[in-house]
Amino acid sequence: MEIDKHKKPTKFLWVDLEMTGLDPEQHVIIEVAAEVTDLDFKTLASYEALIKHDQSVIDKSNEWAAKQHVASGLTERCQAEGRAETEVIHELVGFIQAQFGQEPAVLAGNSIHNDRLFIKKWWPEVDHLLHYRMLDVSSWKVVMQTKYGINFIKPETHRAFEDIQGSIAELQYYLEWLGKHGSQDRWGVHFKLSKR
């Protein structure tokens, strides 16, 4: 898909994945949540799915993921309610196409680059529909913490849909703070965020 880098997006595709670890070469996706919002972060559509894998695949989870997903009940739910990964990929592709049409979807979320690595590895059909640019809330976190001393405590549920809600709330918090307080650029020019 050829992308016009000057064309502005009309909406965002917020995604959160739960995986069996952080290495896409040896770990897999077990849960996905996707939420489409407009540029004011109003929800337009959402999608969720659990994925069932063979026990031999789950057994390769790293230590943190194994403990976390058992404690949250996600492992048990995936084995009881999870569906085939091919089916989930097909549905997610259809969801993105229905919401974005020919517009490349800008992927958004916290540390979204890592989710993108898993999408590239395991779901190339989905990756093909995504814009090369991403909206990573983690970048905002670094600036707000280091430059302004602003900390946002996001609930760490490590369930996909709840994590998306936390990411959206975090970005809204930073934007509202900047809108109220403004800043000065390196040349001393005062600015405030303005609405479109």
C-alpha positions in Angstrom: 0.0 0.0 0.0 1.5 3.3 -1.1 1.1 6.0 1.6 0.8 9.7 1.1 2.8 11.0 4.1 1.2 14.4 3.8 -2.4 13.1 4.2 -3.6 13.4 7.7 -5.3 10.5 9.5 -9.0 10.7 10.3 -8.9 8.2 13.2 -6.7 6.0 15.2 -6.5 2.2 15.7 -5.7 1.5 19.3 -4.4 -2.0 19.8 -3.2 -4.0 22.8 -1.9 -7.5 22.7 -1.2 -10.0 25.4 1.5 -12.4 24.6 3.3 -15.4 26.1 6.5 -13.2 26.3 8.3 -10.3 24.6 10.2 -12.1 21.9 8.2 -12.5 18.7 10.6 -15.2 17.5 9.6 -17.6 20.3 6.4 -16.2 21.9 2.8 -15.8 20.5 -0.3 -13.6 20.8 -3.0 -14.9 23.1 -5.4 -11.9 23.3 -6.1 -8.9 21.2 -8.2 -5.8 21.7 -8.7 -3.1 19.1 -10.5 0.2 19.4 -11.1 2.8 16.7 -11.4 6.3 17.9 -11.8 9.7 16.2 -9.1 12.4 16.7 -10.9 13.4 19.9 -10.6 9.8 21.2 -14.3 9.1 21.0 -14.9 5.3 20.4 -16.2 4.5 17.0 -15.9 0.7 17.1 -14.1 -2.1 19.0 -13.0 -5.7 18.7 -11.8 -8.3 21.1 -10.7 -11.9 20.8 -8.9 -14.7 22.7 -6.7 -17.1 20.9 -6.2 -20.7 21.7 -2.8 -22.4 21.2 -1.6 -25.9 21.8 -0.4 -26.5 25.4 3.2 -27.0 24.0 3.1 -23.4 22.8 1.8 -22.0 26.1 4.5 -24.0 27.9 7.1 -21.8 26.2 5.8 -18.7 28.0 8.4 -16.7 29.8 8.2 -16.7 33.6 6.5 -13.3 34.0 3.9 -14.0 31.4 3.1 -17.4 32.8 2.5 -16.1 36.3 0.6 -13.0 35.2 -1.8 -14.7 32.8 -2.5 -17.5 35.2 -3.2 -14.9 38.0 -5.5 -12.9 35.8 -7.3 -15.9 34.6 -6.4 -15.2 31.0 -4.6 -18.5 30.4 -7.6 -20.5 31.6 -10.0 -18.3 29.5 -7.9 -18.7 26.4 -7.9 -22.5 26.7 -11.7 -22.6 27.4 -12.9 -19.8 25.1 -10.1 -19.1 22.7 -10.5 -19.4 18.9 -8.2 -20.4 16.1 -5.7 -17.7 15.3 -6.5 -17.8 11.6 -10.1 -17.0 12.4 -9.1 -14.0 14.6 -6.7 -12.7 11.9 -9.5 -12.9 9.3 -11.9 -11.0 11.6 -9.4 -8.3 12.5 -8.5 -7.7 8.9 -12.2 -7.3 8.1 -12.7 -5.0 11.1 -9.8 -2.7 10.0 -11.0 -2.6 6.4 -14.5 -1.8 7.4 -13.4 1.1 9.7 -10.6 2.5 7.6 -11.4 1.6 4.0 -8.4 2.7 1.9 -6.9 4.8 4.7 -3.8 3.2 6.3 -4.5 2.7 10.0 -2.3 4.6 12.4 -1.6 2.1 15.2 -1.8 3.7 18.7 -1.0 2.5 22.2 1.6 2.2 24.9 5.0 0.8 23.8 3.1 0.0 20.6 6.3 -0.7 18.7 6.5 -4.1 20.5 3.0 -5.0 19.6 3.9 -4.0 16.0 6.8 -6.5 16.0 4.4 -9.3 16.9 1.9 -8.2 14.3 4.7 -8.1 11.6 5.8 -11.6 12.6 2.5 -13.4 13.1 -0.1 -11.3 11.4 1.4 -9.9 8.2 -2.1 -9.5 6.7 -2.9 -7.0 9.5 0.5 -5.3 9.2 -0.2 -4.6 5.5 -3.2 -2.4 6.5 -1.2 -0.2 8.9 0.5 3.2 8.4 4.2 3.2 8.9 3.7 5.9 11.5 2.5 5.0 15.0 1.1 7.0 18.0 3.1 5.7 20.9 1.9 7.0 24.3 5.2 5.9 25.8 7.0 8.7 23.9 4.7 11.2 25.6 5.3 9.6 28.9 9.1 10.1 28.6 8.7 13.8 27.7 6.1 14.5 30.4 8.1 12.8 33.1 11.5 14.1 32.3 10.7 17.6 31.0 7.6 18.5 33.2 7.8 16.1 36.1 4.3 14.9 35.3 3.5 11.3 36.2 0.4 9.4 35.1 -0.3 6.2 37.0 -1.9 3.8 34.6 -3.7 0.7 36.0 -1.7 -2.4 35.1 -4.4 -5.0 34.5 -2.5 -6.7 31.7 -5.7 -7.4 29.9 -5.9 -6.0 26.4 -9.1 -3.9 26.4 -8.5 -2.4 29.8 -4.9 -1.5 28.8 -6.3 0.4 25.8 -8.6 2.4 28.0 -5.6 3.3 30.2 -3.5 4.4 27.2 -6.2 6.7 25.9 -6.8 8.2 29.3 -3.0 8.7 29.7 -2.7 10.6 26.4 -5.8 12.7 27.2 -4.3 13.6 30.5 -1.0 14.8 29.0 -2.9 16.8 26.3 -5.1 18.5 28.8 -2.2 19.4 31.0 -0.3 20.9 28.1 -3.4 22.7 27.0 -3.7 24.4 30.4 -0.1 25.1 31.1 1.4 25.6 27.7 5.2 25.7 27.3 8.0 27.6 25.8 10.0 26.3 22.9 13.8 26.5 22.8 13.7 30.0 21.4 11.4 31.2 24.2 8.3 31.4 22.1 5.2 30.8 24.2 2.7 28.3 22.7 -0.5 26.5 23.8 -2.2 23.6 22.2 -5.1 24.8 20.1 -8.1 22.9 18.9 -8.4 22.1 15.2 
